[in-house]
Amino acid sequence: MRFYIKALWDEESGVFYSESDIMGLHIEAETVEEFQAIMKDLAPVMIMENHVSKKDFSKKSILDMIPSIFFTPPSLGNAAA
């Protein structure tokens, strides 16, 4: 299981927000550090709630169910974090 999370800067709102293929995950934060802290707390929960079924537990090995999350921080030119 592979997922991505990208932090993008919203100039108008003054926050970093997430783009992701993890269903239900939406992050907004004023700093990249805050974004990453929220991401570390919420991403695994959203994956377990929205991407893993009870059927998966009976049919897949535990190693196949450990997700890989690829984080792309904002480019330095997009915001002064």
mmCIF file of the N, C-alpha and C atoms, coordinates in Angstrom:
data_MODEL
# 
_entry.id   MODEL 
# 
loop_
_atom_site.group_PDB 
_atom_site.id 
_atom_site.type_symbol 
_atom_site.label_atom_id 
_atom_site.label_alt_id 
_atom_site.label_comp_id 
_atom_site.label_asym_id 
_atom_site.label_entity_id 
_atom_site.label_seq_id 
_atom_site.pdbx_PDB_ins_code 
_atom_site.Cartn_x 
_atom_site.Cartn_y 
_atom_site.Cartn_z 
_atom_site.occupancy 
_atom_site.B_iso_or_equiv 
_atom_site.pdbx_formal_charge 
_atom_site.auth_seq_id 
_atom_site.auth_comp_id 
_atom_site.auth_asym_id 
_atom_site.auth_atom_id 
_atom_site.pdbx_PDB_model_num 
ATOM 1   N N  . MET A 1 1  ? 0.848   -1.172  0.000  1.00 0.00 ? 1  MET A N  1 
ATOM 2   C CA . MET A 1 1  ? 0.000   0.000   0.000  1.00 0.00 ? 1  MET A CA 1 
ATOM 3   C C  . MET A 1 1  ? 0.893   1.234   0.000  1.00 0.00 ? 1  MET A C  1 
ATOM 4   N N  . ARG A 1 2  ? 0.714   2.029   -1.026 1.00 0.00 ? 2  ARG A N  1 
ATOM 5   C CA . ARG A 1 2  ? 1.509   3.260   -1.156 1.00 0.00 ? 2  ARG A CA 1 
ATOM 6   C C  . ARG A 1 2  ? 0.575   4.450   -1.249 1.00 0.00 ? 2  ARG A C  1 
ATOM 7   N N  . PHE A 1 3  ? 0.895   5.474   -0.510 1.00 0.00 ? 3  PHE A N  1 
ATOM 8   C CA . PHE A 1 3  ? 0.098   6.692   -0.488 1.00 0.00 ? 3  PHE A CA 1 
ATOM 9   C C  . PHE A 1 3  ? 1.031   7.895   -0.582 1.00 0.00 ? 3  PHE A C  1 
ATOM 10  N N  . TYR A 1 4  ? 0.467   9.004   -1.021 1.00 0.00 ? 4  TYR A N  1 
ATOM 11  C CA . TYR A 1 4  ? 1.281   10.219  -1.063 1.00 0.00 ? 4  TYR A CA 1 
ATOM 12  C C  . TYR A 1 4  ? 0.553   11.349  -0.334 1.00 0.00 ? 4  TYR A C  1 
ATOM 13  N N  . ILE A 1 5  ? 1.344   12.233  0.213  1.00 0.00 ? 5  ILE A N  1 
ATOM 14  C CA . ILE A 1 5  ? 0.839   13.462  0.822  1.00 0.00 ? 5  ILE A CA 1 
ATOM 15  C C  . ILE A 1 5  ? 1.766   14.569  0.356  1.00 0.00 ? 5  ILE A C  1 
ATOM 16  N N  . LYS A 1 6  ? 1.176   15.612  -0.154 1.00 0.00 ? 6  LYS A N  1 
ATOM 17  C CA . LYS A 1 6  ? 1.949   16.760  -0.616 1.00 0.00 ? 6  LYS A CA 1 
ATOM 18  C C  . LYS A 1 6  ? 1.464   17.994  0.142  1.00 0.00 ? 6  LYS A C  1 
ATOM 19  N N  . ALA A 1 7  ? 2.397   18.783  0.636  1.00 0.00 ? 7  ALA A N  1 
ATOM 20  C CA . ALA A 1 7  ? 2.064   20.039  1.306  1.00 0.00 ? 7  ALA A CA 1 
ATOM 21  C C  . ALA A 1 7  ? 2.150   21.165  0.287  1.00 0.00 ? 7  ALA A C  1 
ATOM 22  N N  . LEU A 1 8  ? 1.092   21.914  0.172  1.00 0.00 ? 8  LEU A N  1 
ATOM 23  C CA . LEU A 1 8  ? 1.030   23.044  -0.754 1.00 0.00 ? 8  LEU A CA 1 
ATOM 24  C C  . LEU A 1 8  ? 0.739   24.314  0.037  1.00 0.00 ? 8  LEU A C  1 
ATOM 25  N N  . TRP A 1 9  ? 1.219   25.432  -0.461 1.00 0.00 ? 9  TRP A N  1 
ATOM 26  C CA . TRP A 1 9  ? 1.037   26.711  0.215  1.00 0.00 ? 9  TRP A CA 1 
ATOM 27  C C  . TRP A 1 9  ? -0.125  27.466  -0.407 1.00 0.00 ? 9  TRP A C  1 
ATOM 28  N N  . ASP A 1 10 ? -1.037  27.935  0.428  1.00 0.00 ? 10 ASP A N  1 
ATOM 29  C CA . ASP A 1 10 ? -2.141  28.780  -0.018 1.00 0.00 ? 10 ASP A CA 1 
ATOM 30  C C  . ASP A 1 10 ? -1.834  30.201  0.426  1.00 0.00 ? 10 ASP A C  1 
ATOM 31  N N  . GLU A 1 11 ? -1.395  31.004  -0.513 1.00 0.00 ? 11 GLU A N  1 
ATOM 32  C CA . GLU A 1 11 ? -0.987  32.381  -0.221 1.00 0.00 ? 11 GLU A CA 1 
ATOM 33  C C  . GLU A 1 11 ? -2.132  33.185  0.388  1.00 0.00 ? 11 GLU A C  1 
ATOM 34  N N  . GLU A 1 12 ? -3.323  33.025  -0.159 1.00 0.00 ? 12 GLU A N  1 
ATOM 35  C CA . GLU A 1 12 ? -4.479  33.803  0.297  1.00 0.00 ? 12 GLU A CA 1 
ATOM 36  C C  . GLU A 1 12 ? -4.847  33.482  1.748  1.00 0.00 ? 12 GLU A C  1 
ATOM 37  N N  . SER A 1 13 ? -4.841  32.212  2.099  1.00 0.00 ? 13 SER A N  1 
ATOM 38  C CA . SER A 1 13 ? -5.209  31.796  3.459  1.00 0.00 ? 13 SER A CA 1 
ATOM 39  C C  . SER A 1 13 ? -4.025  31.821  4.419  1.00 0.00 ? 13 SER A C  1 
ATOM 40  N N  . GLY A 1 14 ? -2.823  31.784  3.881  1.00 0.00 ? 14 GLY A N  1 
ATOM 41  C CA . GLY A 1 14 ? -1.631  31.785  4.723  1.00 0.00 ? 14 GLY A CA 1 
ATOM 42  C C  . GLY A 1 14 ? -1.409  30.469  5.448  1.00 0.00 ? 14 GLY A C  1 
ATOM 43  N N  . VAL A 1 15 ? -1.798  29.366  4.811  1.00 0.00 ? 15 VAL A N  1 
ATOM 44  C CA . VAL A 1 15 ? -1.617  28.047  5.421  1.00 0.00 ? 15 VAL A CA 1 
ATOM 45  C C  . VAL A 1 15 ? -1.100  27.048  4.396  1.00 0.00 ? 15 VAL A C  1 
ATOM 46  N N  . PHE A 1 16 ? -0.478  26.008  4.917  1.00 0.00 ? 16 PHE A N  1 
ATOM 47  C CA . PHE A 1 16 ? -0.135  24.862  4.103  1.00 0.00 ? 16 PHE A CA 1 
ATOM 48  C C  . PHE A 1 16 ? -1.343  23.942  4.120  1.00 0.00 ? 16 PHE A C  1 
ATOM 49  N N  . TYR A 1 17 ? -1.661  23.346  2.981  1.00 0.00 ? 17 TYR A N  1 
ATOM 50  C CA . TYR A 1 17 ? -2.778  22.410  2.914  1.00 0.00 ? 17 TYR A CA 1 
ATOM 51  C C  . TYR A 1 17 ? -2.315  21.157  2.186  1.00 0.00 ? 17 TYR A C  1 
ATOM 52  N N  . SER A 1 18 ? -3.067  20.090  2.376  1.00 0.00 ? 18 SER A N  1 
ATOM 53  C CA . SER A 1 18 ? -2.641  18.801  1.834  1.00 0.00 ? 18 SER A CA 1 
ATOM 54  C C  . SER A 1 18 ? -3.313  18.463  0.519  1.00 0.00 ? 18 SER A C  1 
ATOM 55  N N  . GLU A 1 19 ? -2.543  17.775  -0.302 1.00 0.00 ? 19 GLU A N  1 
ATOM 56  C CA . GLU A 1 19 ? -3.049  17.066  -1.474 1.00 0.00 ? 19 GLU A CA 1 
ATOM 57  C C  . GLU A 1 19 ? -2.620  15.630  -1.234 1.00 0.00 ? 19 GLU A C  1 
ATOM 58  N N  . SER A 1 20 ? -3.563  14.683  -1.321 1.00 0.00 ? 20 SER A N  1 
ATOM 59  C CA . SER A 1 20 ? -3.246  13.312  -0.962 1.00 0.00 ? 20 SER A CA 1 
ATOM 60  C C  . SER A 1 20 ? -4.211  12.331  -1.603 1.00 0.00 ? 20 SER A C  1 
ATOM 61  N N  . ASP A 1 21 ? -3.774  11.089  -1.709 1.00 0.00 ? 21 ASP A N  1 
ATOM 62  C CA . ASP A 1 21 ? -4.663  10.033  -2.168 1.00 0.00 ? 21 ASP A CA 1 
ATOM 63  C C  . ASP A 1 21 ? -5.202  9.203   -0.994 1.00 0.00 ? 21 ASP A C  1 
ATOM 64  N N  . ILE A 1 22 ? -5.030  9.708   0.213  1.00 0.00 ? 22 ILE A N  1 
ATOM 65  C CA . ILE A 1 22 ? -5.593  9.062   1.398  1.00 0.00 ? 22 ILE A CA 1 
ATOM 66  C C  . ILE A 1 22 ? -6.989  9.630   1.615  1.00 0.00 ? 22 ILE A C  1 
ATOM 67  N N  . MET A 1 23 ? -7.996  8.777   1.449  1.00 0.00 ? 23 MET A N  1 
ATOM 68  C CA . MET A 1 23 ? -9.382  9.231   1.609  1.00 0.00 ? 23 MET A CA 1 
ATOM 69  C C  . MET A 1 23 ? -9.602  9.778   3.015  1.00 0.00 ? 23 MET A C  1 
ATOM 70  N N  . GLY A 1 24 ? -10.241 10.942  3.079  1.00 0.00 ? 24 GLY A N  1 
ATOM 71  C CA . GLY A 1 24 ? -10.583 11.542  4.357  1.00 0.00 ? 24 GLY A CA 1 
ATOM 72  C C  . GLY A 1 24 ? -9.506  12.415  4.968  1.00 0.00 ? 24 GLY A C  1 
ATOM 73  N N  . LEU A 1 25 ? -8.318  12.425  4.388  1.00 0.00 ? 25 LEU A N  1 
ATOM 74  C CA . LEU A 1 25 ? -7.227  13.217  4.963  1.00 0.00 ? 25 LEU A CA 1 
ATOM 75  C C  . LEU A 1 25 ? -7.258  14.633  4.410  1.00 0.00 ? 25 LEU A C  1 
ATOM 76  N N  . HIS A 1 26 ? -7.387  15.582  5.308  1.00 0.00 ? 26 HIS A N  1 
ATOM 77  C CA . HIS A 1 26 ? -7.309  16.990  4.939  1.00 0.00 ? 26 HIS A CA 1 
ATOM 78  C C  . HIS A 1 26 ? -6.547  17.690  6.045  1.00 0.00 ? 26 HIS A C  1 
ATOM 79  N N  . ILE A 1 27 ? -5.465  18.335  5.672  1.00 0.00 ? 27 ILE A N  1 
ATOM 80  C CA . ILE A 1 27 ? -4.611  19.011  6.643  1.00 0.00 ? 27 ILE A CA 1 
ATOM 81  C C  . ILE A 1 27 ? -4.472  20.469  6.248  1.00 0.00 ? 27 ILE A C  1 
ATOM 82  N N  . GLU A 1 28 ? -4.568  21.339  7.235  1.00 0.00 ? 28 GLU A N  1 
ATOM 83  C CA . GLU A 1 28 ? -4.220  22.748  7.081  1.00 0.00 ? 28 GLU A CA 1 
ATOM 84  C C  . GLU A 1 28 ? -3.386  23.132  8.296  1.00 0.00 ? 28 GLU A C  1 
ATOM 85  N N  . ALA A 1 29 ? -2.279  23.814  8.047  1.00 0.00 ? 29 ALA A N  1 
ATOM 86  C CA . ALA A 1 29 ? -1.397  24.201  9.142  1.00 0.00 ? 29 ALA A CA 1 
ATOM 87  C C  . ALA A 1 29 ? -0.627  25.455  8.762  1.00 0.00 ? 29 ALA A C  1 
ATOM 88  N N  . GLU A 1 30 ? -0.265  26.227  9.761  1.00 0.00 ? 30 GLU A N  1 
ATOM 89  C CA . GLU A 1 30 ? 0.464   27.474  9.518  1.00 0.00 ? 30 GLU A CA 1 
ATOM 90  C C  . GLU A 1 30 ? 1.945   27.253  9.240  1.00 0.00 ? 30 GLU A C  1 
ATOM 91  N N  . THR A 1 31 ? 2.496   26.139  9.728  1.00 0.00 ? 31 THR A N  1 
ATOM 92  C CA . THR A 1 31 ? 3.915   25.847  9.490  1.00 0.00 ? 31 THR A CA 1 
ATOM 93  C C  . THR A 1 31 ? 4.070   24.432  8.939  1.00 0.00 ? 31 THR A C  1 
ATOM 94  N N  . VAL A 1 32 ? 5.199   24.181  8.312  1.00 0.00 ? 32 VAL A N  1 
ATOM 95  C CA . VAL A 1 32 ? 5.485   22.843  7.798  1.00 0.00 ? 32 VAL A CA 1 
ATOM 96  C C  . VAL A 1 32 ? 5.623   21.869  8.963  1.00 0.00 ? 32 VAL A C  1 
ATOM 97  N N  . GLU A 1 33 ? 6.228   22.318  10.063 1.00 0.00 ? 33 GLU A N  1 
ATOM 98  C CA . GLU A 1 33 ? 6.396   21.452  11.229 1.00 0.00 ? 33 GLU A CA 1 
ATOM 99  C C  . GLU A 1 33 ? 5.045   21.031  11.795 1.00 0.00 ? 33 GLU A C  1 
ATOM 100 N N  . GLU A 1 34 ? 4.111   21.966  11.887 1.00 0.00 ? 34 GLU A N  1 
ATOM 101 C CA . GLU A 1 34 ? 2.771   21.648  12.366 1.00 0.00 ? 34 GLU A CA 1 
ATOM 102 C C  . GLU A 1 34 ? 2.074   20.698  11.378 1.00 0.00 ? 34 GLU A C  1 
ATOM 103 N N  . PHE A 1 35 ? 2.245   20.954  10.086 1.00 0.00 ? 35 PHE A N  1 
ATOM 104 C CA . PHE A 1 35 ? 1.684   20.090  9.043  1.00 0.00 ? 35 PHE A CA 1 
ATOM 105 C C  . PHE A 1 35 ? 2.174   18.659  9.223  1.00 0.00 ? 35 PHE A C  1 
ATOM 106 N N  . GLN A 1 36 ? 3.482   18.492  9.405  1.00 0.00 ? 36 GLN A N  1 
ATOM 107 C CA . GLN A 1 36 ? 4.060   17.155  9.547  1.00 0.00 ? 36 GLN A CA 1 
ATOM 108 C C  . GLN A 1 36 ? 3.574   16.467  10.821 1.00 0.00 ? 36 GLN A C  1 
ATOM 109 N N  . ALA A 1 37 ? 3.420   17.205  11.897 1.00 0.00 ? 37 ALA A N  1 
ATOM 110 C CA . ALA A 1 37 ? 2.926   16.613  13.144 1.00 0.00 ? 37 ALA A CA 1 
ATOM 111 C C  . ALA A 1 37 ? 1.495   16.110  12.976 1.00 0.00 ? 37 ALA A C  1 
ATOM 112 N N  . ILE A 1 38 ? 0.661   16.916  12.334 1.00 0.00 ? 38 ILE A N  1 
ATOM 113 C CA . ILE A 1 38 ? -0.722  16.507  12.080 1.00 0.00 ? 38 ILE A CA 1 
ATOM 114 C C  . ILE A 1 38 ? -0.737  15.300  11.145 1.00 0.00 ? 38 ILE A C  1 
ATOM 115 N N  . MET A 1 39 ? 0.093   15.343  10.122 1.00 0.00 ? 39 MET A N  1 
ATOM 116 C CA . MET A 1 39 ? 0.180   14.250  9.156  1.00 0.00 ? 39 MET A CA 1 
ATOM 117 C C  . MET A 1 39 ? 0.546   12.936  9.849  1.00 0.00 ? 39 MET A C  1 
ATOM 118 N N  . LYS A 1 40 ? 1.525   12.971  10.730 1.00 0.00 ? 40 LYS A N  1 
ATOM 119 C CA . LYS A 1 40 ? 1.965   11.760  11.423 1.00 0.00 ? 40 LYS A CA 1 
ATOM 120 C C  . LYS A 1 40 ? 0.858   11.181  12.303 1.00 0.00 ? 40 LYS A C  1 
ATOM 121 N N  . ASP A 1 41 ? 0.021   12.042  12.864 1.00 0.00 ? 41 ASP A N  1 
ATOM 122 C CA . ASP A 1 41 ? -1.089  11.571  13.700 1.00 0.00 ? 41 ASP A CA 1 
ATOM 123 C C  . ASP A 1 41 ? -2.263  11.068  12.872 1.00 0.00 ? 41 ASP A C  1 
ATOM 124 N N  . LEU A 1 42 ? -2.637  11.809  11.837 1.00 0.00 ? 42 LEU A N  1 
ATOM 125 C CA . LEU A 1 42 ? -3.862  11.510  11.104 1.00 0.00 ? 42 LEU A CA 1 
ATOM 126 C C  . LEU A 1 42 ? -3.721  10.498  9.966  1.00 0.00 ? 42 LEU A C  1 
ATOM 127 N N  . ALA A 1 43 ? -2.625  10.528  9.252  1.00 0.00 ? 43 ALA A N  1 
ATOM 128 C CA . ALA A 1 43 ? -2.496  9.678   8.063  1.00 0.00 ? 43 ALA A CA 1 
ATOM 129 C C  . ALA A 1 43 ? -2.681  8.188   8.372  1.00 0.00 ? 43 ALA A C  1 
ATOM 130 N N  . PRO A 1 44 ? -2.000  7.638   9.382  1.00 0.00 ? 44 PRO A N  1 
ATOM 131 C CA . PRO A 1 44 ? -2.207  6.208   9.652  1.00 0.00 ? 44 PRO A CA 1 
ATOM 132 C C  . PRO A 1 44 ? -3.655  5.882   10.029 1.00 0.00 ? 44 PRO A C  1 
ATOM 133 N N  . VAL A 1 45 ? -4.296  6.754   10.769 1.00 0.00 ? 45 VAL A N  1 
ATOM 134 C CA . VAL A 1 45 ? -5.695  6.537   11.161 1.00 0.00 ? 45 VAL A CA 1 
ATOM 135 C C  . VAL A 1 45 ? -6.603  6.537   9.936  1.00 0.00 ? 45 VAL A C  1 
ATOM 136 N N  . MET A 1 46 ? -6.414  7.514   9.048  1.00 0.00 ? 46 MET A N  1 
ATOM 137 C CA . MET A 1 46 ? -7.244  7.593   7.846  1.00 0.00 ? 46 MET A CA 1 
ATOM 138 C C  . MET A 1 46 ? -7.018  6.391   6.927  1.00 0.00 ? 46 MET A C  1 
ATOM 139 N N  . ILE A 1 47 ? -5.786  5.907   6.870  1.00 0.00 ? 47 ILE A N  1 
ATOM 140 C CA . ILE A 1 47 ? -5.502  4.720   6.055  1.00 0.00 ? 47 ILE A CA 1 
ATOM 141 C C  . ILE A 1 47 ? -6.228  3.511   6.632  1.00 0.00 ? 47 ILE A C  1 
ATOM 142 N N  . MET A 1 48 ? -6.128  3.312   7.933  1.00 0.00 ? 48 MET A N  1 
ATOM 143 C CA . MET A 1 48 ? -6.783  2.157   8.552  1.00 0.00 ? 48 MET A CA 1 
ATOM 144 C C  . MET A 1 48 ? -8.307  2.244   8.431  1.00 0.00 ? 48 MET A C  1 
ATOM 145 N N  . GLU A 1 49 ? -8.861  3.431   8.589  1.00 0.00 ? 49 GLU A N  1 
ATOM 146 C CA . GLU A 1 49 ? -10.311 3.586   8.532  1.00 0.00 ? 49 GLU A CA 1 
ATOM 147 C C  . GLU A 1 49 ? -10.865 3.516   7.114  1.00 0.00 ? 49 GLU A C  1 
ATOM 148 N N  . ASN A 1 50 ? -10.116 4.005   6.133  1.00 0.00 ? 50 ASN A N  1 
ATOM 149 C CA . ASN A 1 50 ? -10.667 4.169   4.795  1.00 0.00 ? 50 ASN A CA 1 
ATOM 150 C C  . ASN A 1 50 ? -10.049 3.305   3.702  1.00 0.00 ? 50 ASN A C  1 
ATOM 151 N N  . HIS A 1 51 ? -8.964  2.610   4.023  1.00 0.00 ? 51 HIS A N  1 
ATOM 152 C CA . HIS A 1 51 ? -8.292  1.824   2.981  1.00 0.00 ? 51 HIS A CA 1 
ATOM 153 C C  . HIS A 1 51 ? -8.043  0.369   3.370  1.00 0.00 ? 51 HIS A C  1 
ATOM 154 N N  . VAL A 1 52 ? -8.387  -0.011  4.591  1.00 0.00 ? 52 VAL A N  1 
ATOM 155 C CA . VAL A 1 52 ? -8.175  -1.378  5.046  1.00 0.00 ? 52 VAL A CA 1 
ATOM 156 C C  . VAL A 1 52 ? -9.517  -1.925  5.525  1.00 0.00 ? 52 VAL A C  1 
ATOM 157 N N  . SER A 1 53 ? -9.902  -3.071  4.977  1.00 0.00 ? 53 SER A N  1 
ATOM 158 C CA . SER A 1 53 ? -11.172 -3.685  5.370  1.00 0.00 ? 53 SER A CA 1 
ATOM 159 C C  . SER A 1 53 ? -10.918 -4.886  6.287  1.00 0.00 ? 53 SER A C  1 
ATOM 160 N N  . LYS A 1 54 ? -11.964 -5.355  6.912  1.00 0.00 ? 54 LYS A N  1 
ATOM 161 C CA . LYS A 1 54 ? -11.854 -6.565  7.734  1.00 0.00 ? 54 LYS A CA 1 
ATOM 162 C C  . LYS A 1 54 ? -11.403 -7.747  6.872  1.00 0.00 ? 54 LYS A C  1 
ATOM 163 N N  . LYS A 1 55 ? -11.848 -7.763  5.634  1.00 0.00 ? 55 LYS A N  1 
ATOM 164 C CA . LYS A 1 55 ? -11.463 -8.827  4.700  1.00 0.00 ? 55 LYS A CA 1 
ATOM 165 C C  . LYS A 1 55 ? -9.947  -8.813  4.469  1.00 0.00 ? 55 LYS A C  1 
ATOM 166 N N  . ASP A 1 56 ? -9.355  -7.608  4.419  1.00 0.00 ? 56 ASP A N  1 
ATOM 167 C CA . ASP A 1 56 ? -7.906  -7.499  4.238  1.00 0.00 ? 56 ASP A CA 1 
ATOM 168 C C  . ASP A 1 56 ? -7.150  -8.209  5.359  1.00 0.00 ? 56 ASP A C  1 
ATOM 169 N N  . PHE A 1 57 ? -7.651  -8.076  6.592  1.00 0.00 ? 57 PHE A N  1 
ATOM 170 C CA . PHE A 1 57 ? -6.985  -8.708  7.730  1.00 0.00 ? 57 PHE A CA 1 
ATOM 171 C C  . PHE A 1 57 ? -6.953  -10.225 7.607  1.00 0.00 ? 57 PHE A C  1 
ATOM 172 N N  . SER A 1 58 ? -7.978  -10.790 6.992  1.00 0.00 ? 58 SER A N  1 
ATOM 173 C CA . SER A 1 58 ? -8.018  -12.242 6.878  1.00 0.00 ? 58 SER A CA 1 
ATOM 174 C C  . SER A 1 58 ? -7.303  -12.762 5.635  1.00 0.00 ? 58 SER A C  1 
ATOM 175 N N  . LYS A 1 59 ? -7.081  -11.915 4.641  1.00 0.00 ? 59 LYS A N  1 
ATOM 176 C CA . LYS A 1 59 ? -6.513  -12.388 3.371  1.00 0.00 ? 59 LYS A CA 1 
ATOM 177 C C  . LYS A 1 59 ? -5.082  -11.937 3.110  1.00 0.00 ? 59 LYS A C  1 
ATOM 178 N N  . LYS A 1 60 ? -4.648  -10.874 3.762  1.00 0.00 ? 60 LYS A N  1 
ATOM 179 C CA . LYS A 1 60 ? -3.313  -10.333 3.489  1.00 0.00 ? 60 LYS A CA 1 
ATOM 180 C C  . LYS A 1 60 ? -2.389  -10.554 4.681  1.00 0.00 ? 60 LYS A C  1 
ATOM 181 N N  . SER A 1 61 ? -1.106  -10.639 4.377  1.00 0.00 ? 61 SER A N  1 
ATOM 182 C CA . SER A 1 61 ? -0.131  -10.710 5.468  1.00 0.00 ? 61 SER A CA 1 
ATOM 183 C C  . SER A 1 61 ? 0.007   -9.321  6.083  1.00 0.00 ? 61 SER A C  1 
ATOM 184 N N  . ILE A 1 62 ? 0.441   -9.292  7.309  1.00 0.00 ? 62 ILE A N  1 
ATOM 185 C CA . ILE A 1 62 ? 0.615   -8.012  7.999  1.00 0.00 ? 62 ILE A CA 1 
ATOM 186 C C  . ILE A 1 62 ? 1.633   -7.140  7.267  1.00 0.00 ? 62 ILE A C  1 
ATOM 187 N N  . LEU A 1 63 ? 2.634   -7.745  6.666  1.00 0.00 ? 63 LEU A N  1 
ATOM 188 C CA . LEU A 1 63 ? 3.646   -6.970  5.941  1.00 0.00 ? 63 LEU A CA 1 
ATOM 189 C C  . LEU A 1 63 ? 3.050   -6.278  4.711  1.00 0.00 ? 63 LEU A C  1 
ATOM 190 N N  . ASP A 1 64 ? 2.070   -6.912  4.076  1.00 0.00 ? 64 ASP A N  1 
ATOM 191 C CA . ASP A 1 64 ? 1.423   -6.303  2.918  1.00 0.00 ? 64 ASP A CA 1 
ATOM 192 C C  . ASP A 1 64 ? 0.519   -5.142  3.315  1.00 0.00 ? 64 ASP A C  1 
ATOM 193 N N  . MET A 1 65 ? 0.172   -5.068  4.583  1.00 0.00 ? 65 MET A N  1 
ATOM 194 C CA . MET A 1 65 ? -0.757  -4.027  5.035  1.00 0.00 ? 65 MET A CA 1 
ATOM 195 C C  . MET A 1 65 ? -0.044  -2.819  5.651  1.00 0.00 ? 65 MET A C  1 
ATOM 196 N N  . ILE A 1 66 ? 1.256   -2.887  5.764  1.00 0.00 ? 66 ILE A N  1 
ATOM 197 C CA . ILE A 1 66 ? 1.994   -1.739  6.294  1.00 0.00 ? 66 ILE A CA 1 
ATOM 198 C C  . ILE A 1 66 ? 2.117   -0.707  5.175  1.00 0.00 ? 66 ILE A C  1 
ATOM 199 N N  . PRO A 1 67 ? 1.528   0.463   5.380  1.00 0.00 ? 67 PRO A N  1 
ATOM 200 C CA . PRO A 1 67 ? 1.543   1.450   4.298  1.00 0.00 ? 67 PRO A CA 1 
ATOM 201 C C  . PRO A 1 67 ? 2.872   2.185   4.185  1.00 0.00 ? 67 PRO A C  1 
ATOM 202 N N  . SER A 1 68 ? 3.167   2.597   2.978  1.00 0.00 ? 68 SER A N  1 
ATOM 203 C CA . SER A 1 68 ? 4.271   3.520   2.718  1.00 0.00 ? 68 SER A CA 1 
ATOM 204 C C  . SER A 1 68 ? 3.635   4.864   2.417  1.00 0.00 ? 68 SER A C  1 
ATOM 205 N N  . ILE A 1 69 ? 4.086   5.881   3.120  1.00 0.00 ? 69 ILE A N  1 
ATOM 206 C CA . ILE A 1 69 ? 3.559   7.224   2.904  1.00 0.00 ? 69 ILE A CA 1 
ATOM 207 C C  . ILE A 1 69 ? 4.706   8.091   2.409  1.00 0.00 ? 69 ILE A C  1 
ATOM 208 N N  . PHE A 1 70 ? 4.534   8.641   1.223  1.00 0.00 ? 70 PHE A N  1 
ATOM 209 C CA . PHE A 1 70 ? 5.548   9.498   0.620  1.00 0.00 ? 70 PHE A CA 1 
ATOM 210 C C  . PHE A 1 70 ? 5.117   10.946  0.787  1.00 0.00 ? 70 PHE A C  1 
ATOM 211 N N  . PHE A 1 71 ? 5.932   11.704  1.527  1.00 0.00 ? 71 PHE A N  1 
ATOM 212 C CA . PHE A 1 71 ? 5.620   13.098  1.817  1.00 0.00 ? 71 PHE A CA 1 
ATOM 213 C C  . PHE A 1 71 ? 6.455   14.007  0.932  1.00 0.00 ? 71 PHE A C  1 
ATOM 214 N N  . THR A 1 72 ? 5.790   14.957  0.287  1.00 0.00 ? 72 THR A N  1 
ATOM 215 C CA . THR A 1 72 ? 6.482   15.965  -0.504 1.00 0.00 ? 72 THR A CA 1 
ATOM 216 C C  . THR A 1 72 ? 6.281   17.316  0.183  1.00 0.00 ? 72 THR A C  1 
ATOM 217 N N  . PRO A 1 73 ? 7.343   17.866  0.747  1.00 0.00 ? 73 PRO A N  1 
ATOM 218 C CA . PRO A 1 73 ? 7.214   19.180  1.386  1.00 0.00 ? 73 PRO A CA 1 
ATOM 219 C C  . PRO A 1 73 ? 7.049   20.255  0.320  1.00 0.00 ? 73 PRO A C  1 
ATOM 220 N N  . PRO A 1 74 ? 6.600   21.430  0.739  1.00 0.00 ? 74 PRO A N  1 
ATOM 221 C CA . PRO A 1 74 ? 6.448   22.516  -0.244 1.00 0.00 ? 74 PRO A CA 1 
ATOM 222 C C  . PRO A 1 74 ? 7.807   22.946  -0.768 1.00 0.00 ? 74 PRO A C  1 
ATOM 223 N N  . SER A 1 75 ? 7.824   23.415  -2.001 1.00 0.00 ? 75 SER A N  1 
ATOM 224 C CA . SER A 1 75 ? 9.078   23.928  -2.531 1.00 0.00 ? 75 SER A CA 1 
ATOM 225 C C  . SER A 1 75 ? 9.401   25.232  -1.818 1.00 0.00 ? 75 SER A C  1 
ATOM 226 N N  . LEU A 1 76 ? 10.685  25.521  -1.664 1.00 0.00 ? 76 LEU A N  1 
ATOM 227 C CA . LEU A 1 76 ? 11.116  26.675  -0.883 1.00 0.00 ? 76 LEU A CA 1 
ATOM 228 C C  . LEU A 1 76 ? 10.630  27.991  -1.467 1.00 0.00 ? 76 LEU A C  1 
ATOM 229 N N  . GLY A 1 77 ? 10.390  28.037  -2.764 1.00 0.00 ? 77 GLY A N  1 
ATOM 230 C CA . GLY A 1 77 ? 9.947   29.272  -3.388 1.00 0.00 ? 77 GLY A CA 1 
ATOM 231 C C  . GLY A 1 77 ? 8.485   29.576  -3.147 1.00 0.00 ? 77 GLY A C  1 
ATOM 232 N N  . ASN A 1 78 ? 7.720   28.605  -2.632 1.00 0.00 ? 78 ASN A N  1 
ATOM 233 C CA . ASN A 1 78 ? 6.285   28.802  -2.475 1.00 0.00 ? 78 ASN A CA 1 
ATOM 234 C C  . ASN A 1 78 ? 5.890   29.524  -1.212 1.00 0.00 ? 78 ASN A C  1 
ATOM 235 N N  . ALA A 1 79 ? 6.707   29.468  -0.182 1.00 0.00 ? 79 ALA A N  1 
ATOM 236 C CA . ALA A 1 79 ? 6.317   30.101  1.074  1.00 0.00 ? 79 ALA A CA 1 
ATOM 237 C C  . ALA A 1 79 ? 7.527   30.306  1.943  1.00 0.00 ? 79 ALA A C  1 
ATOM 238 N N  . ALA A 1 80 ? 7.431   31.284  2.780  1.00 0.00 ? 80 ALA A N  1 
ATOM 239 C CA . ALA A 1 80 ? 8.456   31.518  3.776  1.00 0.00 ? 80 ALA A CA 1 
ATOM 240 C C  . ALA A 1 80 ? 8.006   30.847  5.051  1.00 0.00 ? 80 ALA A C  1 
ATOM 241 N N  . ALA A 1 81 ? 8.431   29.618  5.251  1.00 0.00 ? 81 ALA A N  1 
ATOM 242 C CA . ALA A 1 81 ? 7.949   28.851  6.408  1.00 0.00 ? 81 ALA A CA 1 
ATOM 243 C C  . ALA A 1 81 ? 8.824   29.059  7.601  1.00 0.00 ? 81 ALA A C  1 
# 
